Amino acid sequence: MAALRTGVAGVVGLAARMGRLSVSVPSQVTRPSLHTSFVTAFSHFRLTPWYASLHTSSSHRGLMEFFDNEKNWGETEVKVGRSWRIEELRIKSNEDLHKLWFVLLKEKNMLLTMEHACEEEYQVFPNPERIDKVEESMKNLEDVVKERNRAYWLLETGEDGEHHGEIGTDSLGRRRFIRYREHTVPYWSTGRPWRSRETPSITKFSRLMREKKFLEKRRALRRIRDHVCMLLRRFPHMDLDVLQKKYPEVNVKALRHQKRSLGHHVHNIA
């Protein structure tokens, strides 16, 4: 009997959500028993439909969803609006943003399909800036979602909760910060190596790159050291602590006693 009550309550609840039905159970009517039929149990509840608020549209799941409306075929110009602004997206709910994302994604797929079809048929694709407007709208929508996620994580944990990337190895064997990005196909399902392999050419390139960076760093340090020595030679009574704070790469007190830091002053000649 409990299972029957649960099933009937589930059916009535689903109908109430779909049609905005108000459900009322009279107290004077006896509740269904174990031997009551499903029709009798369903009629036990009094349903008052509200047909004005229920709206449905026809569903299309064919390949024509990837193409534009037929009345726009062969046209040289299609009237379209502007992209969604970030100020307009901030006042929308998360559910509306979720729906709008899939609408924009469907529109983007349709525009890319029409662009490819026009190239195959050697025709002019009308208003190619529509793709830019859709991409701009999707970018603004994603920025709004990131703002809300960042605000939530900052409130709950004190951190932004975003993982921008990680330190990895690129195709040339260089250790660098790689940002996360969306891939159409995951790299582990393609069978192709995602990270670089240790080949002789990559090893040589890495060695030369490290040598180049080392030489550049040494030249920069030498230029700073020469500049500090020139300052000490021209201004022998300057504050060494301030100079050390401005140039922490070198040891100012050690450079102060070198010969190239001594100028042609009376106390140095004596």
C-alpha positions as CSV (number, residue, x, y, z in Angstrom):
1,M,0.0,0.0,0.0
2,A,2.9,2.3,0.8
3,A,4.3,1.7,-2.7
4,L,0.9,2.5,-4.3
5,R,0.6,5.7,-2.4
6,T,4.2,6.7,-3.4
7,G,3.5,5.9,-7.1
8,V,0.2,7.9,-7.2
9,A,1.8,10.8,-5.3
10,G,4.7,10.8,-7.8
11,V,2.3,10.9,-10.8
12,V,0.2,13.7,-9.4
13,G,3.4,15.7,-8.5
14,L,4.7,15.3,-12.0
15,A,1.4,16.4,-13.5
16,A,1.3,19.4,-11.1
17,R,4.8,20.5,-12.1
18,M,4.1,20.2,-15.9
19,G,0.7,21.8,-16.0
20,R,0.9,24.0,-13.0
21,L,-2.0,22.0,-11.5
22,S,-3.3,22.7,-8.0
23,V,-3.7,19.5,-6.1
24,S,-6.1,19.2,-3.1
25,V,-7.0,16.0,-1.2
26,P,-10.4,16.1,0.4
27,S,-10.3,15.1,4.0
28,Q,-13.8,13.4,3.9
29,V,-12.8,10.9,1.1
30,T,-11.3,7.6,2.2
31,R,-7.7,7.2,1.0
32,P,-7.0,4.4,-1.5
33,S,-6.4,0.9,0.0
34,L,-4.2,-1.9,-1.3
35,H,-7.0,-3.4,-3.4
36,T,-8.0,-0.1,-5.1
37,S,-7.3,0.1,-8.8
38,F,-4.9,2.7,-10.3
39,V,-7.8,4.6,-12.0
40,T,-9.7,4.8,-8.8
41,A,-6.6,5.9,-6.9
42,F,-5.8,8.6,-9.5
43,S,-9.4,9.9,-9.5
44,H,-9.1,10.1,-5.7
45,F,-7.2,13.4,-6.2
46,R,-9.0,16.5,-7.6
47,L,-6.9,18.2,-10.2
48,T,-7.6,21.8,-11.4
49,P,-5.6,22.5,-14.6
50,W,-4.4,25.9,-15.6
51,Y,-4.1,25.6,-19.3
52,A,-3.1,29.2,-20.0
53,S,0.4,28.9,-18.4
54,L,1.3,25.7,-20.3
55,H,3.2,26.3,-23.6
56,T,5.0,23.8,-25.7
57,S,6.8,24.1,-29.1
58,S,7.5,21.6,-31.8
59,S,10.7,19.6,-31.4
60,H,13.1,19.3,-34.4
61,R,15.9,16.8,-34.1
62,G,17.0,16.5,-37.7
63,L,20.2,17.6,-39.5
64,M,18.4,20.8,-40.7
65,E,19.0,22.2,-37.3
66,F,22.7,22.8,-38.4
67,F,21.5,25.0,-41.2
68,D,20.0,28.5,-41.3
69,N,16.4,29.2,-42.2
70,E,15.6,28.5,-45.8
71,K,14.4,32.1,-46.4
72,N,18.0,33.3,-45.7
73,W,19.6,31.0,-48.3
74,G,21.1,33.0,-51.1
75,E,20.7,36.3,-49.3
76,T,23.5,38.8,-49.3
77,E,22.5,40.4,-46.0
78,V,20.7,39.0,-43.0
79,K,19.3,41.4,-40.3
80,V,20.7,40.5,-36.9
81,G,21.0,42.1,-33.6
82,R,24.0,42.9,-31.4
83,S,25.8,40.6,-29.0
84,W,24.8,40.2,-25.3
85,R,26.5,42.7,-23.0
86,I,28.0,41.6,-19.8
87,E,25.8,44.1,-17.9
88,E,22.7,42.4,-19.3
89,L,23.9,38.9,-18.4
90,R,24.7,39.8,-14.8
91,I,21.0,40.4,-13.9
92,K,20.0,37.0,-15.2
93,S,19.6,33.8,-13.1
94,N,21.9,30.8,-13.4
95,E,19.1,28.8,-15.0
96,D,18.7,31.5,-17.7
97,L,22.4,31.6,-18.3
98,H,22.5,27.9,-18.7
99,K,19.7,27.9,-21.3
100,L,21.3,30.9,-23.1
101,W,24.6,29.1,-23.3
102,F,23.2,26.2,-25.3
103,V,21.2,28.6,-27.5
104,L,24.4,30.4,-28.4
105,L,26.3,27.2,-28.8
106,K,23.6,25.9,-31.2
107,E,23.7,29.2,-33.1
108,K,27.5,29.0,-33.4
109,N,27.4,25.5,-34.8
110,M,24.7,26.6,-37.3
111,L,26.8,29.6,-38.4
112,L,30.0,27.5,-38.8
113,T,28.1,24.9,-40.8
114,M,26.6,27.6,-43.1
115,E,30.0,29.2,-43.5
116,H,31.5,25.9,-44.6
117,A,28.6,25.2,-46.9
118,C,29.0,28.6,-48.6
119,E,32.7,27.9,-49.1
120,E,32.0,24.6,-50.7
121,E,29.4,26.1,-53.1
122,Y,31.6,29.2,-53.8
123,Q,29.0,31.6,-52.4
124,V,29.2,34.6,-50.2
125,F,28.4,33.9,-46.5
126,P,26.1,36.7,-45.4
127,N,27.0,38.7,-42.4
128,P,30.1,36.8,-41.3
129,E,30.3,39.1,-38.2
130,R,27.5,37.0,-36.7
131,I,30.1,34.5,-35.6
132,D,32.0,37.2,-33.8
133,K,28.9,38.4,-32.1
134,V,28.0,34.9,-30.9
135,E,31.6,34.3,-29.6
136,E,31.6,37.6,-27.8
137,S,28.3,36.8,-26.2
138,M,29.6,33.4,-25.1
139,K,32.7,35.0,-23.7
140,N,30.7,37.6,-21.7
141,L,28.5,34.8,-20.4
142,E,31.5,32.8,-19.3
143,D,32.9,35.8,-17.6
144,V,29.7,36.3,-15.6
145,V,29.7,32.6,-14.5
146,K,33.4,33.0,-13.4
147,E,32.5,36.1,-11.4
148,R,29.8,34.2,-9.6
149,N,31.9,31.2,-9.0
150,R,34.8,33.3,-7.7
151,A,32.5,35.2,-5.4
152,Y,31.0,32.0,-4.0
153,W,34.4,30.4,-3.4
154,L,35.8,33.6,-1.8
155,L,32.8,33.7,0.5
156,E,33.0,30.1,1.5
157,T,36.7,29.3,1.5
158,G,38.6,32.6,1.0
159,E,40.1,31.4,-2.3
160,D,39.0,32.0,-5.8
161,G,38.6,28.3,-6.5
162,E,39.8,28.6,-10.1
163,H,42.5,26.4,-11.7
164,H,44.0,28.5,-14.5
165,G,46.7,26.0,-15.5
166,E,49.8,24.1,-14.4
167,I,53.5,23.9,-15.0
168,G,54.1,21.5,-17.8
169,T,56.3,20.7,-20.8
170,D,55.4,22.0,-24.2
171,S,56.2,20.4,-27.6
172,L,59.7,21.8,-27.5
173,G,60.6,20.4,-24.1
174,R,60.4,23.8,-22.3
175,R,59.0,24.0,-18.8
176,R,56.4,26.7,-18.8
177,F,53.0,27.6,-17.4
178,I,50.2,26.0,-19.6
179,R,46.8,27.4,-19.3
180,Y,43.8,25.1,-19.2
181,R,41.6,25.3,-22.3
182,E,38.7,23.5,-23.8
183,H,39.5,20.6,-26.2
184,T,37.0,19.1,-28.6
185,V,38.5,15.6,-28.1
186,P,40.4,14.6,-24.9
187,Y,44.0,13.9,-25.6
188,W,43.9,10.5,-23.9
189,S,41.3,9.2,-26.4
190,T,43.1,10.3,-29.5
191,G,46.2,8.0,-29.1
192,R,48.5,10.9,-29.9
193,P,51.2,11.9,-27.4
194,W,50.3,15.1,-25.6
195,R,53.6,15.8,-24.0
196,S,56.9,16.0,-25.9
197,R,59.2,13.1,-26.3
198,E,62.9,13.2,-25.4
199,T,64.4,13.2,-28.9
200,P,68.0,14.2,-29.7
201,S,66.8,17.4,-31.5
202,I,64.6,18.5,-28.5
203,T,67.5,17.7,-26.1
204,K,69.9,19.9,-28.1
205,F,67.3,22.6,-28.3
206,S,66.7,22.5,-24.6
207,R,70.5,22.7,-23.9
208,L,70.9,25.7,-26.2
209,M,67.9,27.4,-24.7
210,R,69.2,27.0,-21.2
211,E,72.6,28.3,-22.3
212,K,71.0,31.4,-23.9
213,K,69.0,32.2,-20.8
214,F,72.1,31.8,-18.7
215,L,74.1,34.2,-20.8
216,E,71.3,36.7,-20.9
217,K,71.0,36.6,-17.1
218,R,74.7,37.0,-16.7
219,R,74.8,40.0,-19.0
220,A,71.9,41.7,-17.2
221,L,73.7,41.1,-13.9
222,R,76.9,42.6,-15.3
223,R,75.1,45.7,-16.5
224,I,73.6,46.2,-13.1
225,R,76.9,45.8,-11.4
226,D,78.6,48.3,-13.7
227,H,75.8,50.7,-13.1
228,V,76.2,50.5,-9.3
229,C,80.0,50.9,-9.6
230,M,79.4,54.0,-11.7
231,L,77.1,55.5,-9.1
232,L,79.5,54.8,-6.3
233,R,82.3,56.4,-8.3
234,R,80.3,59.5,-9.0
235,F,78.6,59.8,-5.6
236,P,80.9,58.3,-3.0
237,H,78.9,59.6,-0.1
238,M,75.5,58.2,-1.1
239,D,73.5,55.9,1.2
240,L,74.5,52.3,0.7
241,D,71.4,50.9,2.2
242,V,69.1,52.7,-0.2
243,L,71.3,51.6,-3.1
244,Q,71.2,48.0,-1.9
245,K,67.4,48.1,-1.6
246,K,67.1,49.4,-5.1
247,Y,69.5,46.9,-6.6
248,P,69.1,43.7,-4.5
249,E,70.8,41.6,-7.3
250,V,74.3,42.7,-6.3
251,N,76.3,43.2,-3.1
252,V,76.7,47.0,-2.8
253,K,79.1,46.8,0.2
254,A,81.4,44.5,-1.6
255,L,81.4,46.6,-4.8
256,R,82.2,49.7,-2.7
257,H,85.7,48.5,-2.0
258,Q,86.6,47.5,-5.6
259,K,89.0,49.6,-7.6
260,R,86.5,50.5,-10.3
261,S,84.2,52.0,-7.7
262,L,86.9,54.4,-6.5
263,G,86.8,57.8,-8.3
264,H,89.4,60.5,-8.5
265,H,88.5,62.0,-5.2
266,V,90.9,63.5,-2.6
267,H,90.2,60.8,0.0
268,N,90.8,58.1,-2.5
269,I,94.1,59.6,-3.8
270,A,95.4,60.1,-0.3
